[in-house]
Every structure is written in structure tokens, then in C-alpha cells.
Amino acid sequence: MKTILQAENLAKIYRVGSVDVHALRGVSLEAAEGDFVAIMGPSGCGKSTLLHLLGGLLTPSSGRILVDGEDLAAASDAERTDIRRRKIGFVFQRFNLFPTLTAEGNLRLAERIHARSNGGDDPARRREVLRLLRLEDKMHHKPLELSGGEQQRVALARAIVTRPAIILADEPTGNLDSENSQIVLSMLRELNERFGQTIVMITHNPEAAAVSRRIVHMRDGQITKSDR
């Protein structure tokens, strides 16, 4: 299988006053095309820092990150932005939807930002994604007219509508009740199993991690083990 994500010996050091704080200590991780990796660990273990590095939102103090063959760590700020735009879909805990836009409008905006080769407007793809996530009857609803679970599904639809090489999910069920959490997790699993979407998800919830193909455990800025 083609390797979509490769992180080699990542370190991240923050300077707090006169003290160096080591958020990551030599982390290496790979994800193949169609993989679904859950990264677990207690608060403060470095999993959020790792996800932000993998998504090009932070730069490592040392180490290398390849996303679909492109080197994030060696890229300039503008180049990292371009790689994120073309290769990565994000799903955040807080949804981050534009409140004045409908569900379809949020997807259309994502297409424009990602500047798809067809001009940034693909209504057939939007409808396909909304049907997949059981949102076809919510296309014209704004976020405040949707439940929390529906908002997270719109956020997921926005992440996949541009066909990214990889989805990075940051505690995607953290703000949801148990019923909506199960719906979102089943959608993630279906995207992975039926459509081969590569997903890396951070979570502290063992039930969420259980839907993945592989669980990576972190503690104190390091990977301690990997379960398949």
C-alpha cells in the first residue's frame, strides 16, 4: 500500500521563560493509503501537538513530515498552506462551521478554498457526500438549525468533499452525546471501509478508538505502543 503519511523522529520544544518544554520527543509514525489510525493518550501527552504538526498547523523543532510525498517540515509558510489546502481535511471538536451559511454553503466554501480543478463548484459531489452522511434533507439548514451530531456530520462532509489524501480528526466526538458520537464514528468507519479514506484521529475515548484499524498510544511526548 502507498504510504500517505510519514513522520520521522519529530520533536517539538516550547520555550517557557527560561525553561524548555518538550511536547514531543522523537515521534515516528506512518499511515498507508486507506489506513485508520487512532492516537490515544492522557491530556498533555502530546497527541494534539502531533496532530497539529501532521496538519502543518505547527512546525517541528526537528524531524520530517511527508504528506502524500510532500515535505511539510521543509516547506515555507505559503507552501504549507498550499499542501493543507490540497491534501488535508480537518475535522475539529468544535465543528467550526460558518454560522451564516447553510450546510451546502459550508461545503461550497470548502471547494472554493481548495480551488478544485473543475472551477471549485461540484454540485454532484456535494450531493453525493451529503447523501453518504445522511444530510440530504439538511442541505439548506444553517448550523443553528442543526443538532450537534448533524453539525459534526456537516463538518465531516466539508472535510471530505474535496477528496483530501488524509483526514485529521481532533476529538471529533468530544462535544457530542453518546448517540451522536456513535453516528459520527460509524460514518468515519464507513468512509474508511467503503471509500478507502485515510484517517488519523486523536481521542481519549477507548470506544472511539475502537472503530479504527490501529491504535497508537502516547505518553510524555512519545509513542509507547501500537495495537492493530
N, C-alpha and C positions, 0 to 999 in steps of 0.2 A: 504493500500500500504506500501511496505517496505521503511523505511527511509534510504536513501543513504548517505545523508549529514546532520550532526547535529553540529552546532556551538553554544556554550553556554557561554554567558557573556564574550565575547572576548574584551580584552583591549590590545592596543599597544602603548607604550610610547617610544619616542625617546629622547635621551639626546642631546641637542644642547648647547654646552658650559655649562653654569650653569642653563639652563632652560629646564624643562621637557615639551615636546610637545606631547599632547595626540592625536594620529592619530585615534584611536578607543576608544570608551567609553562604554563598556558593550554591545556589539552587540550579539544578538542571532538570529539564522536563521536555518531553516530546509528545506530540499528538499527531496521529496519522489521519488521513482523509477518512471521514466517517466515524471518527472516534467520539466518545462522550466521556469526558473526564470531570469528576467532581473533586474539588480540593477542599479538604476539611481541616479544621483545627480550631483551638480556642481563640478568643479575642486577643489581638496583639501578637499572634503567631507569625504574621507577615503575609497572610493569604491575600488580603486586599491590595497590599503593595505589589505583590506578584502579579495580580490581575491587571493592575494599572500599568505595570511595566509591559506586560504582554500586549496590551492595547495601545501602547505608545503614548499614554497619558503622562507617564513619568519616564525619565531616562535613568538607566542603571549607573551606579558608581563604577562598576566593571562588569564584564560579561558580554554575551552576544545573544541577540534575539532575531530569528528568521521567521517571517510570516509569509507562507506561500513563496518562499525563495527570496524574499526581500528583507534586507538587514535593517531592522528598526534602530538598533543601538548606534549604528554608524550614520544614520540619516540626520539631516538638518531638521529644524522645526517644521519647515514647509514640506519637506519630504515625508516626515512622519504623518503630518496631517493628510497628505495625499494617500499614503498607504492605508491609514484608518478609513478614509473615505471609500477606497476601492475594495478593501479586503476584509474589513472587520464590522460586525454588527454587535451593538451593545444592548443588553437588557439590564436595567438598573432596578434596585429595590423600590425606588420612589416613582417609577413609571416615566417621569419627565416628559409627559405629553404636553403639546401646546393647547391650552385650555380653550382658545377661541376657534380652534379648528375641529372639524368632525374627524371621526376615525379614518375615513378615506382621505381627508385633507392632511392628516398627520403622515399617512403613507405617501401621498403625492409630494409632500415636502421632502421626505427622505429620498425619494427618487431624484428630485431636483438637486439636492445637496450632493448626491452620489454621481450626478451627471452621467446617467446611463447613455450608452451609445445610440439608443433609439430616440434621443432628444429629451429623456427624463420623464416621459409620460407613457405608462404601460398599463392601461385600464384592465386588460385581460389578466395580467399578472396580479394586480391588486385584488381583483375579484377572486382569483384562484386562492390567494393567500387568506383572504377574509373567509372564504368557504372552509378552507382547511382548519382554521381556528374557530369555526362556528360563530362567525361575526357578521355573516352576510346581511342579517336584519338590523345590524347596528352601524352600517356604513355612514349614515347621516346623523349619528348621535355625537354630541360633544362629550368630552371626558366627564363633566359633572353630571351627565345623564346616564352614566355607566356605573356598574358596581366595581369594586376594587379588582375582582377577578377579571372582569371584562376589560378594564383599563390595562391590566398587565398583559392580557392577550393582544390588545392593540399594540402595546409596546413591543411584544414579541413579533407581531406581524410587521411592524415598522423595521425591525432588525433584519428580517429575512427577505423582505420584498426586493431588495437589491442584489440578492444571491451572493452574500459575502462568503469568502473562503472559510471563515470561522465566526462563531457567535461566542462572545464572552458575556456570561451571565453573573451578575453580582447580587447574591442573595435574592433571587427572583421571587421567592415566596415569603420573604421576610415580613411583608406588610399585609399578608393575606390570612384569612381564617383557614381551618383545616380543609373544608370542602373546596374552596377556590384554589388552595395550594395543590390539591390532588389534580384538579383540572389542568392547571398550568404545567405541572410536572408530567402529566400524561401527554400533553401537547409537545413538550420538549422531547420526550421519548419517541413520539410518533415522527417528529421532524427528523430525528436521528435515524430511526429504523427504516422508515419508508422512503425518505428522500436523501439519506446519507449526509445530512448536515453535521458538520463538525462543531462540537460544543465543548467549551470549558466553563465550568460553573463553580463558584465558591459558595460554600454553605457551612453552617454549623449544625445542620439538622440531618441526622442519620437517615431519616425517611426520605428526604430529598436526595441525598447522595445515593440511595439505593436504586434509583432509576437509571443511574449512569452505567457505563460499561467498565469503568475503572475508577477507584477511589485512591487519591493521593493524600496522605496525612502529613500535616506540617506542625512543627513546634519550634519555638525560639528561632524563627527565621530560616529553618532548614526543613527539607523533606525527610521524614523519618521512615516511611514505608509506603508501598504502593500495593493495593489489593485489586485483583481482577475478579 
